[in-house]
Amino acid sequence: MSKEMGNIYSVEGKLPLKTAIPLGLQHVMAMFVGNLTPLLIITGACGIGSGSELQIALLQNAMLIAGVVTLVQLFTIGPVGARLPIIMGTSSGFIGVSRSIATVMGGGIVAYSAIMAASFIGGLFETVLGSFLKPLRRFFPSVVTGTVVLSIGLSLIAVGVASFAGGSGVADYGSLENLFVGFVVLIVIIALKHGTKGMLSVSSILFGIIVGYIVVAIMAQILPTTITNPETGEVVTKAWVLNWAKVKDAAWFSIPRPLYLLKDAATGETVKLVFSPKAIAPMLIMFIVTAVETVGDISGITEGGLGREATDKELSGGVMCDGLGSSLAALFGVLPNTSFSQNVGLVAMTKVVNLYALSMGAIFLILCGLFPKLAAIVSIMPQPVLGGAAVMMFSSIVVSGIQLVTKWPVTARNVTIISVALGLGYGLGANADALAKLPEFISLIFGGSGIVPAACVAILLNIILPKSKEDEKAEQEAEA
């Protein structure tokens, strides 16, 4: 292995720009759409018009903040940051609670301002929680963190398959064209990953996506690009089509503005922090939840990319960065910023852990925040193209979880913890309707992805179930 290739698999290794840039770009490709989607959903829930000046400004800020907070996570400021290959972005985990707050607060700018204020307070709360993480570490042995990582991977696989088929809710979901594009991207990635060496191999995700762009551009020249929605009768564009008009309409340069300089052009209202207990209380609970998920993400990164468990300092710094990054995001009108599980899968698959390479991705996100036309080129990525890469990346997270839970000998106690956590915890989360008769806050926290209930069940069982002599002996042998 050459020295340069060795540095790619080293956290602190030095790389030339020609190597670092493509490695960083493929991380941006993996998370770009997911970074913007939560904002689109919540601004819509608050009645902020689609395509409005305010919404566009918030999306621009989302890219800038993701880049800045990622740099802090990569290189740290004091105790803040894990100094691990972690990409930060707008969390989709807060969509449910934010929509609930929007309803309670009556929608509009006031509701959005209340969400931002609650996010600001919640971020500070998570920062404090992160600083006290070391004494709590005993509640997160590898059987618990491995179960959390497993549930993260399992929850994302369904998302990846949905993108592979065109994206949930589209008129041509599961069409032959969408599946063809997804398979082409997946086949290219596998071929480059295992059929080549050097940069082509480690950048297989990026080149697979580029091939996807080329394929759909050719398809648009020879196939119909619209379809009639069978439910509404409306003629809509197919999921695999590139929307070049979005690139044409985007501005060349724009300076991001903080929250207090933003206002809704339709109402003339200025966006400012509105502190409401009705918004802050549920948001604080969600920040506890996201701290647990971040512990899982960091554990997945270190196990999948570095072949070891995360240290107390890494876990604490990573969670603190989540918190402070979310508070900073709120000051720019952006939903909480947390570690992106999608990129955990990318690290697990490629084994590329070089901080300098990932910093190129962070810098590209900042540039997207300054040059909207550049951001538009990435944002028009068709869902089947993303899905072709996502299916393999997300499955890699599951493999990392398996590696973690089998780090210690799989005793009867550990089998029970994993089985019940995934069966009951993840099962309930993935079937949110099972919680429909319970209070709304329970379904908001435990419904949806399955990550939170699986984590809670695993932590609880690890505390309750007594350790046998076999368990104690297995732990001693693993630590020896």
C-alpha positions in Angstrom: 0.0 0.0 0.0 1.4 3.4 -0.9 1.9 6.1 1.8 -0.9 8.2 0.3 -3.3 5.3 0.4 -2.2 4.5 3.9 -3.0 8.1 4.9 -6.5 7.8 3.6 -7.2 5.1 6.2 -5.5 7.2 8.9 -7.4 9.8 10.9 -4.5 12.3 11.0 -2.8 11.4 7.7 -1.8 14.2 5.2 -3.4 14.1 1.7 -3.0 16.2 -1.5 -6.1 18.2 -2.5 -6.6 16.0 -5.6 -7.2 13.1 -3.3 -9.0 14.8 -0.5 -11.6 16.7 -2.5 -13.3 13.7 -4.1 -13.3 11.8 -0.8 -15.0 14.7 0.9 -17.4 15.3 -2.0 -18.9 11.8 -1.7 -19.8 12.5 1.9 -21.7 15.6 0.8 -23.5 13.7 -1.9 -24.6 11.1 0.7 -26.2 13.7 3.1 -27.1 16.8 1.0 -30.7 16.1 0.4 -31.2 14.8 3.9 -29.7 18.0 5.3 -32.4 20.1 3.6 -35.5 17.9 3.8 -36.3 18.6 7.5 -36.4 22.3 6.9 -38.6 22.0 3.9 -41.1 19.9 6.0 -41.1 22.2 9.1 -41.3 25.5 7.2 -44.3 23.9 5.3 -45.9 22.9 8.6 -45.5 26.5 9.9 -47.1 27.9 6.7 -43.9 29.4 5.4 -44.4 29.4 1.6 -42.5 26.9 -0.6 -39.9 28.8 -2.6 -40.4 32.0 -0.5 -37.4 34.3 0.2 -37.4 33.2 3.8 -37.4 29.5 3.1 -34.6 29.9 0.5 -32.5 31.9 3.1 -33.1 29.2 5.7 -32.0 26.4 3.3 -28.9 28.4 2.5 -28.1 28.7 6.2 -28.6 25.0 6.7 -25.7 24.2 4.3 -23.5 26.8 5.9 -24.1 25.6 9.5 -23.7 21.9 8.5 -20.2 22.8 7.1 -19.1 24.9 10.1 -20.3 22.4 12.8 -18.7 19.5 10.8 -15.4 21.3 11.0 -15.8 21.7 14.8 -16.6 18.0 15.1 -13.6 17.1 13.0 -10.9 19.3 14.5 -12.5 20.3 17.9 -12.6 23.5 19.9 -11.4 22.8 23.4 -13.5 19.8 24.7 -16.1 20.3 22.0 -15.8 17.8 19.1 -14.9 14.1 18.8 -12.0 14.5 16.3 -13.5 11.7 14.3 -14.7 11.4 10.7 -18.3 12.6 11.5 -20.4 14.6 9.2 -23.0 16.9 10.8 -26.3 18.0 9.4 -29.9 19.0 10.0 -31.5 16.2 12.0 -34.6 14.5 10.7 -35.2 13.1 14.2 -36.7 16.5 15.3 -39.4 16.6 12.5 -42.1 14.9 14.6 -41.7 17.1 17.7 -41.3 20.3 15.6 -44.5 19.6 13.7 -46.3 19.1 17.0 -44.9 22.4 18.3 -46.0 24.1 15.1 -49.6 22.8 15.7 -49.6 23.8 19.4 -48.3 27.3 18.7 -50.8 27.9 15.9 -48.3 27.9 12.9 -46.8 30.9 11.3 -43.6 32.8 12.1 -44.4 32.6 15.9 -44.4 28.8 15.8 -41.2 28.6 13.8 -39.6 31.1 16.2 -40.7 29.0 19.2 -39.1 25.9 17.6 -35.8 27.8 17.2 -35.9 29.0 20.8 -36.6 25.5 22.0 -33.7 24.2 19.9 -31.4 26.8 21.3 -32.2 25.8 24.9 -32.1 22.1 24.0 -28.7 22.4 22.4 -27.3 24.0 25.6 -28.9 21.2 27.6 -27.3 18.5 25.4 -23.9 20.2 25.8 -24.2 20.0 29.6 -25.3 16.3 29.2 -22.2 15.6 27.0 -19.9 17.1 29.6 -21.1 14.6 32.2 -21.1 11.6 29.8 -18.0 9.9 31.3 -19.7 8.7 34.5 -22.6 7.5 32.4 -20.4 5.5 30.1 -21.0 2.3 32.2 -24.5 2.3 30.8 -23.2 2.0 27.3 -21.2 -1.3 27.0 -20.7 -2.7 23.5 -23.8 -4.8 23.7 -25.9 -1.6 24.2 -24.1 0.6 21.7 -24.0 -2.2 19.2 -27.8 -2.7 19.5 -28.2 1.1 18.9 -26.0 1.0 15.8 -27.9 -2.1 14.6 -31.2 -0.2 15.0 -29.8 2.8 13.2 -28.8 0.7 10.2 -32.1 -1.2 10.1 -34.1 2.0 10.2 -32.1 3.5 7.3 -32.3 0.5 5.0 -36.0 1.1 4.5 -35.1 4.8 3.6 -32.5 3.6 1.2 -34.8 1.2 -0.6 -37.5 3.9 -0.8 -35.0 6.2 -2.6 -33.9 3.3 -4.8 -37.5 3.0 -6.0 -37.8 6.8 -6.6 -38.7 8.2 -3.2 -41.8 7.8 -1.2 -44.9 9.4 -2.5 -43.8 9.9 -6.1 -46.2 8.9 -9.0 -43.7 6.5 -10.6 -42.5 4.8 -7.4 -41.0 1.4 -8.2 -41.0 2.0 -11.9 -38.6 0.0 -14.1 -36.8 3.2 -15.0 -36.2 4.1 -11.3 -35.0 0.6 -10.5 -32.7 0.6 -13.5 -31.0 3.8 -12.4 -30.6 2.5 -8.9 -29.1 -0.8 -10.0 -26.7 1.0 -12.4 -25.4 3.1 -9.6 -25.1 0.2 -7.2 -23.3 -2.0 -9.8 -20.9 0.7 -10.7 -20.1 1.2 -7.0 -19.5 -2.5 -6.4 -17.4 -2.8 -9.6 -15.2 0.1 -8.6 -15.0 -0.9 -5.0 -13.8 -4.4 -5.6 -12.5 -4.3 -9.2 -10.1 -1.3 -9.0 -7.5 -0.1 -6.6 -6.4 3.3 -5.2 -8.6 6.4 -5.6 -11.2 4.7 -7.9 -11.9 2.2 -5.2 -12.1 4.5 -2.2 -14.2 7.1 -4.2 -16.5 4.5 -5.6 -19.6 6.2 -4.1 -18.8 9.6 -5.8 -18.1 8.0 -9.2 -21.2 5.8 -8.9 -23.3 9.0 -8.3 -21.6 10.8 -11.3 -22.4 7.8 -13.5 -26.0 8.1 -12.2 -26.2 11.7 -13.3 -24.9 10.8 -16.8 -27.3 7.9 -17.1 -30.4 10.0 -16.2 -29.3 12.8 -18.5 -29.1 10.3 -21.4 -32.5 8.8 -20.5 -34.1 12.2 -20.6 -33.1 12.5 -24.3 -34.8 9.2 -25.3 -37.6 8.5 -22.8 -40.7 10.5 -21.7 -39.9 12.6 -18.7 -43.5 13.0 -17.3 -46.2 10.7 -16.0 -49.8 11.1 -15.1 -50.4 10.6 -11.3 -53.1 7.9 -11.1 -54.5 9.3 -7.9 -54.8 13.0 -8.9 -54.7 12.9 -12.7 -52.0 15.5 -12.6 -49.1 15.3 -15.0 -45.9 15.3 -13.0 -42.1 14.9 -13.7 -40.7 11.4 -13.2 -38.5 10.9 -10.1 -35.3 10.2 -12.1 -35.4 13.4 -14.1 -32.8 16.2 -13.4 -34.4 19.6 -12.7 -31.9 21.8 -14.4 -34.3 24.8 -14.1 -33.6 24.8 -10.4 -29.9 25.3 -11.2 -30.7 28.1 -13.7 -32.8 30.0 -11.2 -30.4 29.7 -8.3 -28.3 32.8 -7.5 -24.6 32.8 -8.1 -23.7 34.4 -4.7 -25.6 35.2 -1.5 -24.5 36.1 2.0 -26.1 33.9 4.7 -28.0 36.0 7.3 -28.6 35.2 11.0 -32.1 34.7 12.4 -32.7 38.2 13.5 -32.2 39.6 10.0 -34.7 37.2 8.4 -38.4 38.0 7.9 -41.4 36.6 6.1 -42.0 38.8 3.0 -45.7 37.8 2.9 -46.5 39.0 6.5 -43.6 41.3 7.2 -42.9 39.5 10.5 -39.3 39.2 11.7 -38.1 35.8 12.8 -36.9 35.9 16.4 -36.6 33.6 19.4 -39.9 33.1 21.1 -39.4 31.1 24.4 -42.4 28.9 25.3 -42.6 26.1 27.8 -44.9 24.2 25.5 -42.1 24.1 22.9 -39.1 23.7 25.2 -40.3 20.7 27.3 -40.8 18.2 24.4 -37.6 19.5 22.7 -35.5 18.8 25.8 -36.7 15.2 25.7 -35.7 14.9 22.1 -32.2 16.2 22.8 -31.8 13.4 25.3 -32.8 11.0 22.6 -30.5 12.5 20.0 -27.6 12.2 22.5 -28.2 8.5 22.7 -28.3 8.3 18.9 -25.1 10.2 18.6 -23.4 7.8 21.0 -24.5 5.1 18.6 -23.2 7.0 15.6 -19.8 7.6 17.2 -19.6 3.9 18.2 -20.4 2.9 14.6 -17.7 5.2 13.2 -15.0 3.9 15.5 -16.0 0.2 15.1 -16.7 0.4 11.4 -13.8 2.7 10.4 -11.2 2.2 13.1 -11.9 -1.3 14.5 -12.1 -0.2 18.1 -14.6 1.2 20.6 -15.0 4.9 21.2 -13.2 6.6 24.1 -15.0 8.6 26.8 -13.4 11.8 25.4 -14.7 11.1 21.9 -18.2 10.3 23.1 -18.3 13.4 25.3 -16.8 15.7 22.7 -19.1 14.4 20.0 -22.3 14.9 22.1 -21.2 18.4 23.2 -20.6 19.3 19.5 -24.1 18.1 18.8 -25.5 20.4 21.5 -23.5 23.6 20.7 -23.9 23.0 17.0 -27.7 22.8 17.4 -27.7 26.1 19.5 -25.7 27.8 16.8 -28.0 26.4 14.1 -31.0 27.9 16.0 -29.4 31.3 15.8 -29.5 31.0 12.1 -33.0 29.6 11.9 -31.9 26.0 11.3 -33.2 22.9 13.0 -30.8 21.0 15.3 -27.6 19.7 13.8 -26.5 16.2 14.8 -24.2 13.5 13.5 -25.5 12.0 10.2 -26.0 8.3 10.3 -25.9 8.1 6.5 -22.3 9.0 6.6 -21.5 6.4 9.3 -22.4 3.8 6.7 -20.1 5.5 4.2 -17.1 5.3 6.6 -17.9 1.7 7.5 -18.0 0.8 3.8 -15.0 2.7 2.5 -12.9 2.7 5.7 -11.8 6.3 4.8 -11.4 8.0 8.2 -9.1 10.9 7.1 -10.1 14.1 8.8 -8.6 16.3 6.1 -10.6 14.5 3.4 -13.8 15.0 5.3 -13.0 18.6 5.9 -13.1 19.1 2.1 -16.7 18.0 2.3 -17.4 20.5 5.1 -15.8 23.3 3.1 -17.9 22.4 0.1 -21.0 22.7 2.3 -19.9 26.2 3.3 -19.4 27.1 -0.3 -22.9 25.8 -1.1 -24.1 28.2 1.5 -22.4 31.1 -0.2 -23.0 30.0 -3.9 -26.6 28.7 -4.2 -26.0 27.6 -7.9 -23.4 25.2 -6.7 -25.8 23.8 -4.1 -28.5 23.4 -6.7 -26.4 21.1 -8.8 -26.2 18.7 -5.8 -29.8 19.2 -4.6 -31.3 18.1 -8.0 -29.8 14.6 -7.5 -32.6 12.1 -8.4 -33.7 9.8 -5.6 -32.9 6.6 -7.5 -29.3 7.8 -7.9 -29.0 8.4 -4.2 -30.8 5.2 -3.4 -28.3 3.1 -5.5 -25.5 4.3 -3.1 -27.6 4.4 0.0 -28.6 0.7 0.0 -25.0 -0.4 0.3 -24.0 2.3 2.8 -26.8 1.8 5.2 -26.3 -2.0 5.2 -22.7 -1.3 6.2 -24.0 0.3 9.5 -25.8 -3.0 10.3 -22.5 -4.9 9.8 -20.8 -2.4 12.2 -23.5 -3.1 14.8 -23.0 -6.8 14.5 -19.3 -6.3 15.0 -20.0 -4.3 18.2 -22.4 -6.8 19.7 -20.1 -9.7 19.1 -17.1 -7.9 20.5 -17.7 -9.7 23.7 -18.7 -13.4 23.8 -22.4 -13.6 23.0 -23.8 -14.9 26.3 -27.4 -15.7 27.1 -27.8 -12.3 28.8 -26.5 -10.4 25.8 -28.7 -12.4 23.5 -31.7 -11.4 25.6 -30.8 -7.7 25.6 -30.3 -7.7 21.8 -33.3 -9.8 21.0 -35.8 -7.8 23.2 -34.3 -4.4 22.2 -34.6 -5.1 18.5 -37.8 -7.2 18.7 -39.8 -5.0 21.0 -38.0 -1.6 20.9 -37.2 -1.4 17.2 -40.4 -3.3 16.3 -42.6 -0.7 18.1 -40.7 2.2 16.6 -40.9 0.9 13.1 -44.7 0.4 13.5 -45.7 3.7 15.1 -49.5 2.8 14.8 -49.0 0.4 17.6 -48.6 3.4 19.9 -51.5 5.4 18.5 -53.7 5.0 21.6 -51.0 6.2 24.0 -50.3 9.9 24.8 -49.0 11.9 21.8 -45.6 12.7 23.3 -44.9 8.9 23.6 -45.5 8.3 19.9 -43.5 11.4 19.0 -40.5 10.2 20.9 -40.7 6.4 20.4 -42.5 6.1 17.1 -40.9 6.4 13.7 -37.3 5.1 13.3 -37.2 2.5 16.1 -33.8 3.8 17.2 -35.0 5.4 20.4 -37.1 2.5 21.8 -34.4 0.0 20.9 -31.8 2.1 22.8 -34.1 2.6 25.8 -34.9 -1.1 26.1 -31.2 -2.1 25.7 -30.1 0.4 28.4 -32.8 -0.7 30.8 -32.2 -4.4 30.3 -28.4 -3.9 30.7 -29.1 -2.3 34.1 -31.8 -4.8 35.3 -30.5 -8.2 34.1 -28.0 -9.7 36.6 -24.6 -10.8 35.3 -23.8 -14.5 35.6 -20.2 -15.8 36.2 -20.1 -16.5 32.5 -20.8 -12.8 31.7 -18.2 -11.6 34.1 -15.6 -14.0 32.8 -16.4 -13.0 29.2 -16.0 -9.3 30.1 -12.6 -9.9 31.8 -11.4 -11.9 28.8 -12.5 -9.1 26.4 -10.8 -6.4 28.4 -7.6 -8.4 28.9 
